[in-house]
Amino acid sequence: MSQAALVTILSTGVLLAVPVLWAALGELIVEKSGTLNLGVEGVMLIGAATAALVVKAGAGFAAAALVSLPVGALCGAVLAYLYVSRRTDQIVTGILFNLVALGLTTTLFARYLNGVGEVSTAPRYAVPLLSRIPVVGPSLFTQTPLFYLSVAAAVLVLLAVHGTWFGLGLLSAGEQPRAAETAGIDVIRVRWKALLAGNALAGLGGACIVLTQSGAFLPNITNGQGYIALAVVVLGRFKPAYIVLGAVFFGIANAFQFQLQSLPFAQGYPRQLWLALPYIATIVAVTLSRSARYPAAVGRPYVPATRRG
Amino acid sequence: MTERAGGVAVQTAHAGSGGGEGNRRRLTPPPRLRRPLAFVAALVIALAVMAVLFAVLGADPVKALRAMATGAFGTPYALNQTLQVASVLTMVAIAALIPFRAGVMNVGGEGQLAAGATAATVVVFTVGGGGGGLGVVLLAVAAAMIGAAVWAGLTGVLRAALGANEVIVGLMLNFLGALLAEWVIAGPWADTLAPQTRAFDEGTDLPQIPLLGGEFATALLVALAVSGLAWVLLDRSRFGFAVRVLGGNADAGLRAGISMRRMTVAVMLVGGAAAGLAASVQVFTVNHALIQNPAQGYGYTGIAVALLAGLRPRLVPLAAVLFAALTVGANSLPAVTGVSTSASLIVQGVFVICLIATGAITVRSRGAS
């Protein structure tokens, strides 16, 4: 691979990693608190549609990204009511939520977004000096602000989870909810907060797809990126730094399909094989990372002792 | 990821009522009425959500609902189409239901349908040269069942042998199934105009039993047979007993002699075969070719149908007719109200979510890992 081709693949890979990274960071918070949120796919889809609607209404990229946060949190509230308060099965509820999200966004698309066409995507900013490093500069330091922010968010999530009282509550609710409650932590409240925050980030992740990649909303535009984010959390062993690496890995696996012309070795294989690469990589990743341990209480609804009469 | 012993537990609300849930002080209807009431309430909420959506989108909700009803049942053609979709949904729902009962979450129906449709198409073009009589069709049906079972079995094997999360693997295989179909479509049998393979030769059909002027009675009978078979298999056989043990619904002391791993693969293979049958019905009675994205979302709707039926095979055909009516009825929405057909997904999803949230249907999967 020539250096130019390598730079193209890397820089496209990092660009494509951004939505998955936001969603995976959100999902990390949620899973740390003891909830498995398959609905992340649907929340991303709703975030993407929101961003497209805001842009269509004439607002800028920043406004679109900002609006997707509370919309994602609103989805989180619906999911928290179901998962945490009603104690529904999390896998089944997540899948059904995604069905509703697909129906809702496709309906909105048909009514408001069909034929809007591609608008320009958010501009990239070159970081002074750093962007001039060969290969690394154009790949990592010539990206959209949403990428720089996502890396900063990874650091913040790390600090919040491991350095604050909120983080401690999160970890104890996800590992030993009964003990947490005995120690005075409101497990239900912690899980609600985690779902609000985590899905806000997932909504932003969905918005990134429209704002930094496609420039337009299409039905089911997420194409499984929410599910890939779930795999990235496991692959990243529930650590923000590894999750950044994992997201970039999937971004690069995803990048090949867009660069087939510039990669001579890629043209000997069917196009579908390159399209399949991220999904195959996900299967391999979840199979190999089975030793990564989920927080002990993930997926189990919690019945507070006070309500156990 | 540890090997866990739990599983899907399904029970009706009245079976579990009187348990120590602590809301005894609340005024609750008598146990026998709770479940039907929950169903009615859930349906009303789902329709209300849709009505609000229609109103927001500027369409007349009453007109829209009437259009859906007419579109699903209004003419013999519409009724025929509803029954055809119901047949496919019945079989896909059974494909999800059998593993669900064993606590294995088969969410890969979409990919299994695609793999089955692709396998059937490959047989028609390679063995039959693009068409053929009953022999070729039956061979293609068998290929569809094997293809879909392999697709499902892959998830089962990765789960059983390597402990991979069957939900994520199944979902990924859904996308890969669609790509597999796309790859075959792009091959030597491509149609010159549409993104699909050439249509099969005239007469490459399942044996026809006419009903309502269509050829779907065969599909209907096959679907009813599949749900009957699933009932016998789950409630009246040794296999069904092993499924209950795996699902944690039998005495733990009876686990001896049943291999959890082998059963995990077995339930996925059986489920996959049912999905393959659904795929061949779809291919031979509706599309007569391999189309892009052959599953069309039926894989996910099938999960909702299985849940709506409370994971009981006997109720699956009824649930399937209801969701088929919503799916087919929605086809007349764009012309009448300008609202997308996808609106029906919202009703279906909200309906089943409400049922689960009210406890009318109880599902417990094995959670993460």
Interface residues (C-beta under 8 A of the other chain):
Chain A: E31 L36 L38 L82 R86 T88 D89 Q90 I91 V92 T93 I95 L96 F97 N98 L99 V100 L102 G103 L104 T106 T107 F109 A110 R111 P219 N223 G224 Y227 L230 A231 V234 P270 R271 Q272 L273 L275 A276 Y279 I280 T282 I283 V286 T287 R290 S291 A292 R293 Y294 V298 G299 R300 R307 R308 G309
Chain B: M1 G20 G22 L53 L57 M105 V107 L158 L162 G163 A164 N165 V167 I168 V169 L171 M172 L173 N174 F175 L176 L179 L180 E182 W183 A186 G297 Y300 T301 I303 A304 L307 P334 G338 V339 S340 S342 A343 S344 L345 I346 Q348 G349 V350 V352 I353 I356 A357 V363 R364 S365 R366 G367 A368 S369
